[in-house]
């Protein structure tokens, strides 16, 4: 699957990853929660917002970007 071409697509992918993280945190599965904390939370902490509440794309590190894109690709499986 190709990478996102626009800022809108990149933000969309990141919000998919955020929703997935939230779903995992609300689950009763302790292993799933531990995995999400280990793999995602440290990268989410680095993501910042601009004053107009849009995501500052420059603060998204490579691991979060790859995970976000993967969430988009998984919609088609």
MILUMTOR-15201 format. One record per residue: chain; x, z, y of N, C-alpha, C, O in turn. Coordinates in Angstrom, 1 decimal, m for minus. Last residue first. Example, Ala and Ser with C-alpha at 12.3 -4.5 7.8 and 13.67 -1.06 7.14 Angstrom:
// MILUMTOR-15201
{torlum A | nxx 12.8 | nzz 7.1 | nyy m2.2 | caxx 13.7 | cazz 7.1 | cayy m1.1 | cxx 12.9 | czz 7.9 | cyy 0.0 | oxx 13.4 | ozz 8.0 | oyy 1.1}
{torlum A | nxx 13.2 | nzz 7.8 | nyy m5.7 | caxx 12.3 | cazz 7.8 | cayy m4.5 | cxx 13.2 | czz 7.8 | cyy m3.3 | oxx 14.2 | ozz 8.5 | oyy m3.3}
// end
This chain:
// MILUMTOR-15201
{torlum A | nxx m7.9 | nzz 4.6 | nyy m5.6 | caxx m7.6 | cazz 4.8 | cayy m7.0 | cxx m8.9 | czz 5.1 | cyy m7.7 | oxx m8.9 | ozz 5.3 | oyy m8.9}
{torlum A | nxx m8.2 | nzz 4.7 | nyy m2.9 | caxx m8.5 | cazz 3.4 | cayy m3.5 | cxx m8.2 | czz 3.5 | cyy m5.0 | oxx m8.4 | ozz 2.5 | oyy m5.7}
{torlum A | nxx m7.4 | nzz 7.1 | nyy m1.9 | caxx m8.8 | cazz 6.8 | cayy m1.8 | cxx m9.2 | czz 5.6 | cyy m2.6 | oxx m10.4 | ozz 5.4 | oyy m3.0}
{torlum A | nxx m4.7 | nzz 7.2 | nyy m2.1 | caxx m5.5 | cazz 7.8 | cayy m3.2 | cxx m7.0 | czz 7.5 | cyy m3.1 | oxx m7.7 | ozz 7.6 | oyy m4.1}
{torlum A | nxx m3.9 | nzz 6.3 | nyy 0.4 | caxx m3.8 | cazz 5.4 | cayy m0.8 | cxx m4.6 | czz 5.9 | cyy m1.9 | oxx m5.1 | ozz 5.1 | oyy m2.7}
{torlum A | nxx m4.3 | nzz 8.6 | nyy 1.9 | caxx m5.0 | cazz 7.4 | cayy 2.2 | cxx m5.0 | czz 6.5 | cyy 1.0 | oxx m6.0 | ozz 5.9 | oyy 0.7}
{torlum A | nxx m2.4 | nzz 10.3 | nyy 0.8 | caxx m3.8 | cazz 10.7 | cayy 0.8 | cxx m4.7 | czz 9.5 | cyy 1.0 | oxx m5.8 | ozz 9.3 | oyy 0.4}
{torlum A | nxx 0.0 | nzz 9.0 | nyy 1.4 | caxx m0.4 | cazz 9.1 | cayy 0.0 | cxx m1.9 | czz 9.4 | cyy m0.1 | oxx m2.6 | ozz 8.9 | oyy m1.0}
{torlum A | nxx 0.2 | nzz 9.5 | nyy 4.1 | caxx m0.1 | cazz 8.1 | cayy 3.6 | cxx m0.6 | czz 8.1 | cyy 2.2 | oxx m1.4 | ozz 7.3 | oyy 1.8}
{torlum A | nxx 0.7 | nzz 12.2 | nyy 4.0 | caxx m0.5 | cazz 11.7 | cayy 4.7 | cxx m0.9 | czz 10.3 | cyy 4.2 | oxx m2.0 | ozz 10.0 | oyy 3.9}
{torlum A | nxx 3.2 | nzz 12.3 | nyy 2.7 | caxx 2.0 | cazz 12.9 | cayy 2.1 | cxx 0.7 | czz 12.4 | cyy 2.7 | oxx m0.3 | ozz 12.2 | oyy 2.0}
{torlum A | nxx 4.7 | nzz 10.9 | nyy 4.6 | caxx 4.5 | cazz 10.4 | cayy 3.3 | cxx 3.3 | czz 11.0 | cyy 2.6 | oxx 2.6 | ozz 10.3 | oyy 1.9}
{torlum A | nxx 4.5 | nzz 12.7 | nyy 6.8 | caxx 4.0 | cazz 11.3 | cayy 6.9 | cxx 3.8 | czz 10.7 | cyy 5.5 | oxx 2.8 | ozz 10.0 | oyy 5.3}
{torlum A | nxx 5.7 | nzz 15.0 | nyy 5.7 | caxx 4.2 | cazz 15.0 | cayy 6.1 | cxx 3.7 | czz 13.6 | cyy 6.2 | oxx 2.5 | ozz 13.4 | oyy 5.8}
{torlum A | nxx 8.3 | nzz 14.0 | nyy 5.4 | caxx 7.5 | cazz 14.5 | cayy 4.3 | cxx 6.0 | czz 14.5 | cyy 4.5 | oxx 5.2 | ozz 14.2 | oyy 3.7}
{torlum A | nxx 9.1 | nzz 13.3 | nyy 8.0 | caxx 8.9 | cazz 12.3 | cayy 7.0 | cxx 8.1 | czz 12.7 | cyy 5.8 | oxx 7.3 | ozz 12.0 | oyy 5.3}
{torlum A | nxx 7.1 | nzz 15.0 | nyy 10.6 | caxx 8.3 | cazz 14.7 | cayy 9.8 | cxx 8.0 | czz 13.7 | cyy 8.7 | oxx 6.9 | ozz 13.5 | oyy 8.4}
{torlum A | nxx 5.7 | nzz 14.6 | nyy 13.6 | caxx 5.4 | cazz 14.5 | cayy 12.2 | cxx 6.6 | czz 14.1 | cyy 11.4 | oxx 7.2 | ozz 13.1 | oyy 11.7}
{torlum A | nxx 6.3 | nzz 14.5 | nyy 16.3 | caxx 6.5 | cazz 15.8 | cayy 15.6 | cxx 6.2 | czz 15.8 | cyy 14.1 | oxx 6.4 | ozz 16.8 | oyy 13.4}
{torlum A | nxx 5.5 | nzz 12.1 | nyy 17.2 | caxx 6.9 | cazz 12.3 | cayy 17.1 | cxx 7.2 | czz 13.6 | cyy 16.4 | oxx 8.4 | ozz 13.8 | oyy 15.9}
{torlum A | nxx 2.8 | nzz 12.3 | nyy 17.5 | caxx 3.3 | cazz 11.6 | cayy 16.4 | cxx 4.8 | czz 11.8 | cyy 16.2 | oxx 5.2 | ozz 11.8 | oyy 15.1}
{torlum A | nxx 0.8 | nzz 14.7 | nyy 18.4 | caxx 2.1 | cazz 14.2 | cayy 18.8 | cxx 2.8 | czz 13.6 | cyy 17.6 | oxx 3.4 | ozz 14.3 | oyy 16.8}
{torlum A | nxx m2.6 | nzz 14.2 | nyy 18.2 | caxx m1.4 | cazz 14.6 | cayy 17.5 | cxx m0.2 | czz 13.9 | cyy 18.1 | oxx m0.2 | ozz 12.7 | oyy 18.4}
{torlum A | nxx m4.5 | nzz 15.1 | nyy 21.1 | caxx m4.2 | cazz 14.2 | cayy 20.1 | cxx m2.9 | czz 14.6 | cyy 19.4 | oxx m2.1 | ozz 15.4 | oyy 20.0}
{torlum A | nxx m5.2 | nzz 16.8 | nyy 23.2 | caxx m5.6 | cazz 17.2 | cayy 21.8 | cxx m5.4 | czz 16.1 | cyy 20.8 | oxx m6.0 | ozz 16.1 | oyy 19.7}
{torlum A | nxx m4.0 | nzz 16.4 | nyy 25.6 | caxx m5.3 | cazz 15.8 | cayy 25.4 | cxx m5.8 | czz 16.0 | cyy 24.0 | oxx m6.7 | ozz 15.3 | oyy 23.6}
{torlum A | nxx m1.4 | nzz 17.5 | nyy 25.3 | caxx m2.4 | cazz 18.2 | cayy 26.1 | cxx m3.8 | czz 17.7 | cyy 25.9 | oxx m4.8 | ozz 18.4 | oyy 26.1}
{torlum A | nxx m0.7 | nzz 17.0 | nyy 21.7 | caxx m0.5 | cazz 16.7 | cayy 23.1 | cxx m1.6 | czz 17.5 | cyy 23.9 | oxx m2.5 | ozz 18.0 | oyy 23.4}
{torlum A | nxx 0.4 | nzz 19.2 | nyy 19.1 | caxx m0.6 | cazz 18.4 | cayy 19.7 | cxx m0.3 | czz 18.1 | cyy 21.2 | oxx 0.5 | ozz 18.9 | oyy 21.8}
{torlum A | nxx 2.7 | nzz 19.1 | nyy 16.2 | caxx 2.2 | cazz 19.6 | cayy 17.5 | cxx 1.1 | czz 18.7 | cyy 18.1 | oxx 0.9 | ozz 17.5 | oyy 17.6}
{torlum A | nxx 3.9 | nzz 20.1 | nyy 13.2 | caxx 3.1 | cazz 19.1 | cayy 13.9 | cxx 2.5 | czz 19.8 | cyy 15.1 | oxx 1.9 | ozz 20.8 | oyy 15.0}
{torlum A | nxx 5.1 | nzz 22.2 | nyy 11.8 | caxx 5.9 | cazz 21.4 | cayy 12.8 | cxx 5.1 | czz 20.4 | cyy 13.6 | oxx 5.5 | ozz 20.0 | oyy 14.7}
{torlum A | nxx 3.3 | nzz 23.1 | nyy 10.0 | caxx 3.7 | cazz 24.0 | cayy 11.1 | cxx 4.4 | czz 23.2 | cyy 12.2 | oxx 4.4 | ozz 23.6 | oyy 13.4}
{torlum A | nxx 3.3 | nzz 21.2 | nyy 8.0 | caxx 2.2 | cazz 21.2 | cayy 9.0 | cxx 2.5 | czz 22.1 | cyy 10.2 | oxx 2.0 | ozz 21.8 | oyy 11.3}
{torlum A | nxx 5.6 | nzz 21.9 | nyy 6.6 | caxx 5.6 | cazz 20.6 | cayy 7.3 | cxx 4.4 | czz 20.6 | cyy 8.4 | oxx 4.6 | ozz 20.0 | oyy 9.4}
{torlum A | nxx 4.8 | nzz 24.3 | nyy 5.5 | caxx 6.0 | cazz 24.3 | cayy 6.3 | cxx 6.1 | czz 23.0 | cyy 7.1 | oxx 6.6 | ozz 23.0 | oyy 8.3}
{torlum A | nxx 2.6 | nzz 23.6 | nyy 3.9 | caxx 2.4 | cazz 24.4 | cayy 5.1 | cxx 3.7 | czz 24.3 | cyy 6.0 | oxx 3.5 | ozz 24.3 | oyy 7.2}
{torlum A | nxx 3.2 | nzz 22.0 | nyy 1.5 | caxx 2.6 | cazz 21.4 | cayy 2.7 | cxx 2.7 | czz 22.3 | cyy 4.0 | oxx 3.0 | ozz 21.7 | oyy 5.1}
{torlum A | nxx 4.4 | nzz 23.1 | nyy m0.7 | caxx 4.7 | cazz 21.8 | cayy m0.4 | cxx 4.2 | czz 21.3 | cyy 1.0 | oxx 4.8 | ozz 20.3 | oyy 1.5}
{torlum A | nxx 3.6 | nzz 25.9 | nyy m0.8 | caxx 5.0 | cazz 25.5 | cayy m1.0 | cxx 5.3 | czz 24.1 | cyy m0.5 | oxx 6.3 | ozz 23.9 | oyy 0.1}
{torlum A | nxx 0.8 | nzz 25.7 | nyy m0.5 | caxx 1.6 | cazz 26.5 | cayy 0.5 | cxx 3.1 | czz 26.1 | cyy 0.4 | oxx 3.8 | ozz 26.0 | oyy 1.4}
{torlum A | nxx 0.1 | nzz 24.2 | nyy m2.7 | caxx m0.1 | cazz 23.7 | cayy m1.3 | cxx 0.7 | czz 24.4 | cyy m0.3 | oxx 1.2 | ozz 23.8 | oyy 0.6}
{torlum A | nxx 0.9 | nzz 25.9 | nyy m4.8 | caxx 1.5 | cazz 24.6 | cayy m4.6 | cxx 1.3 | czz 24.0 | cyy m3.2 | oxx 2.3 | ozz 23.5 | oyy m2.6}
{torlum A | nxx m0.9 | nzz 28.0 | nyy m4.3 | caxx 0.6 | cazz 28.2 | cayy m4.2 | cxx 1.3 | czz 26.9 | cyy m4.1 | oxx 2.3 | ozz 26.8 | oyy m3.3}
{torlum A | nxx m3.3 | nzz 26.7 | nyy m4.8 | caxx m3.0 | cazz 27.3 | cayy m3.5 | cxx m1.5 | czz 27.5 | cyy m3.3 | oxx m1.0 | ozz 27.2 | oyy m2.3}
{torlum A | nxx m3.1 | nzz 26.1 | nyy m7.5 | caxx m3.3 | cazz 25.0 | cayy m6.5 | cxx m2.9 | czz 25.5 | cyy m5.1 | oxx m2.3 | ozz 24.8 | oyy m4.3}
{torlum A | nxx m2.9 | nzz 28.6 | nyy m8.6 | caxx m1.8 | cazz 27.7 | cayy m8.7 | cxx m1.9 | czz 26.6 | cyy m7.7 | oxx m0.9 | ozz 26.2 | oyy m7.1}
{torlum A | nxx m5.5 | nzz 29.7 | nyy m8.0 | caxx m4.3 | cazz 30.3 | cayy m7.4 | cxx m3.1 | czz 29.4 | cyy m7.5 | oxx m2.2 | ozz 29.3 | oyy m6.6}
{torlum A | nxx m8.4 | nzz 28.3 | nyy m7.3 | caxx m7.3 | cazz 28.1 | cayy m8.2 | cxx m6.0 | czz 28.6 | cyy m7.5 | oxx m5.5 | ozz 28.0 | oyy m6.5}
{torlum A | nxx m10.6 | nzz 28.4 | nyy m5.6 | caxx m10.3 | cazz 29.6 | cayy m6.3 | cxx m9.0 | czz 29.5 | cyy m7.2 | oxx m8.6 | ozz 30.5 | oyy m7.9}
{torlum A | nxx m10.2 | nzz 26.8 | nyy m2.4 | caxx m10.4 | cazz 26.8 | cayy m3.9 | cxx m10.1 | czz 28.2 | cyy m4.4 | oxx m9.5 | ozz 29.0 | oyy m3.8}
{torlum A | nxx m9.3 | nzz 26.8 | nyy 0.2 | caxx m10.7 | cazz 27.3 | cayy m0.1 | cxx m11.0 | czz 27.4 | cyy m1.6 | oxx m12.0 | ozz 27.9 | oyy m2.0}
{torlum A | nxx m6.9 | nzz 25.4 | nyy 0.0 | caxx m6.9 | cazz 26.8 | cayy 0.4 | cxx m8.2 | czz 27.5 | cyy 0.1 | oxx m8.3 | ozz 28.7 | oyy m0.1}
{torlum A | nxx m7.8 | nzz 22.8 | nyy m0.6 | caxx m7.0 | cazz 23.6 | cayy m1.6 | cxx m7.0 | czz 25.1 | cyy m1.3 | oxx m7.0 | ozz 25.9 | oyy m2.2}
{torlum A | nxx m9.1 | nzz 22.1 | nyy 1.7 | caxx m9.9 | cazz 22.2 | cayy 0.4 | cxx m9.1 | czz 23.0 | cyy m0.6 | oxx m9.7 | ozz 23.8 | oyy m1.3}
{torlum A | nxx m7.0 | nzz 22.1 | nyy 3.5 | caxx m8.0 | cazz 23.1 | cayy 3.7 | cxx m8.8 | czz 23.2 | cyy 2.4 | oxx m9.2 | ozz 24.4 | oyy 2.0}
{torlum A | nxx m5.5 | nzz 19.9 | nyy 2.4 | caxx m4.9 | cazz 21.2 | cayy 2.5 | cxx m6.0 | czz 22.3 | cyy 2.6 | oxx m5.9 | ozz 23.4 | oyy 1.9}
{torlum A | nxx m7.4 | nzz 17.9 | nyy 2.9 | caxx m7.0 | cazz 18.2 | cayy 1.5 | cxx m6.4 | czz 19.6 | cyy 1.5 | oxx m6.7 | ozz 20.3 | oyy 0.5}
{torlum A | nxx m7.4 | nzz 17.9 | nyy 5.7 | caxx m8.6 | cazz 18.2 | cayy 5.0 | cxx m8.3 | czz 18.6 | cyy 3.5 | oxx m9.0 | ozz 19.5 | oyy 3.0}
{torlum A | nxx m4.8 | nzz 17.1 | nyy 6.2 | caxx m5.2 | cazz 18.4 | cayy 6.6 | cxx m6.5 | czz 18.8 | cyy 5.9 | oxx m6.6 | ozz 20.0 | oyy 5.5}
{torlum A | nxx m4.8 | nzz 14.5 | nyy 5.1 | caxx m3.9 | cazz 15.5 | cayy 4.5 | cxx m4.4 | czz 16.9 | cyy 4.9 | oxx m4.3 | ozz 17.9 | oyy 4.1}
{torlum A | nxx m6.6 | nzz 13.4 | nyy 6.9 | caxx m6.9 | cazz 13.4 | cayy 5.5 | cxx m6.1 | czz 14.5 | cyy 4.8 | oxx m6.6 | ozz 15.2 | oyy 3.9}
{torlum A | nxx m5.1 | nzz 13.6 | nyy 9.3 | caxx m6.3 | cazz 14.4 | cayy 9.1 | cxx m6.8 | czz 14.5 | cyy 7.7 | oxx m7.4 | ozz 15.5 | oyy 7.3}
{torlum A | nxx m3.2 | nzz 11.7 | nyy 8.7 | caxx m2.8 | cazz 13.1 | cayy 8.8 | cxx m4.0 | czz 14.0 | cyy 8.7 | oxx m3.9 | ozz 15.1 | oyy 8.0}
{torlum A | nxx m4.7 | nzz 9.4 | nyy 8.7 | caxx m4.0 | cazz 9.8 | cayy 7.5 | cxx m3.6 | czz 11.2 | cyy 7.5 | oxx m3.8 | ozz 12.0 | oyy 6.5}
{torlum A | nxx m5.4 | nzz 9.3 | nyy 11.4 | caxx m6.5 | cazz 9.4 | cayy 10.4 | cxx m5.9 | czz 9.9 | cyy 9.1 | oxx m6.4 | ozz 10.8 | oyy 8.4}
{torlum A | nxx m3.0 | nzz 9.0 | nyy 12.6 | caxx m3.7 | cazz 10.2 | cayy 12.9 | cxx m4.8 | czz 10.4 | cyy 11.8 | oxx m5.0 | ozz 11.5 | oyy 11.3}
{torlum A | nxx m2.4 | nzz 6.4 | nyy 11.7 | caxx m1.5 | cazz 7.5 | cayy 11.4 | cxx m2.2 | czz 8.8 | cyy 11.5 | oxx m2.1 | ozz 9.7 | oyy 10.7}
{torlum A | nxx m4.5 | nzz 4.9 | nyy 12.8 | caxx m4.4 | cazz 5.0 | cayy 11.4 | cxx m3.5 | czz 6.1 | cyy 10.9 | oxx m3.8 | ozz 6.8 | oyy 10.0}
{torlum A | nxx m3.9 | nzz 5.3 | nyy 15.6 | caxx m5.2 | cazz 5.7 | cayy 15.0 | cxx m5.1 | czz 5.9 | cyy 13.5 | oxx m5.6 | ozz 6.9 | oyy 13.0}
{torlum A | nxx m1.5 | nzz 3.9 | nyy 15.7 | caxx m1.5 | cazz 5.4 | cayy 15.9 | cxx m2.8 | czz 6.0 | cyy 15.4 | oxx m2.8 | ozz 7.0 | oyy 14.7}
{torlum A | nxx m1.2 | nzz 1.4 | nyy 13.2 | caxx m1.5 | cazz 1.9 | cayy 14.5 | cxx m1.5 | czz 3.4 | cyy 14.5 | oxx m1.4 | ozz 4.1 | oyy 13.5}
{torlum A | nxx m0.5 | nzz 0.8 | nyy 10.6 | caxx 0.0 | cazz m0.1 | cayy 11.6 | cxx m0.3 | czz 0.5 | cyy 13.0 | oxx 0.4 | ozz 0.0 | oyy 14.0}
{torlum A | nxx 0.7 | nzz 2.7 | nyy 7.8 | caxx m0.3 | cazz 2.5 | cayy 8.9 | cxx 0.3 | czz 1.7 | cyy 10.0 | oxx 1.5 | ozz 1.8 | oyy 10.3}
{torlum A | nxx 2.2 | nzz 0.8 | nyy 5.1 | caxx 2.1 | cazz 1.9 | cayy 6.0 | cxx 1.1 | czz 1.7 | cyy 7.1 | oxx 0.7 | ozz 0.5 | oyy 7.3}
{torlum A | nxx 0.5 | nzz m0.7 | nyy 2.2 | caxx 1.3 | cazz m0.8 | cayy 3.5 | cxx 1.2 | czz 0.5 | cyy 4.3 | oxx 0.2 | ozz 1.2 | oyy 4.2}
{torlum A | nxx 0.8 | nzz 0.0 | nyy m1.2 | caxx 0.0 | cazz 0.0 | cayy 0.0 | cxx 0.9 | czz 0.0 | cyy 1.2 | oxx 1.9 | ozz 0.7 | oyy 1.3}
// end
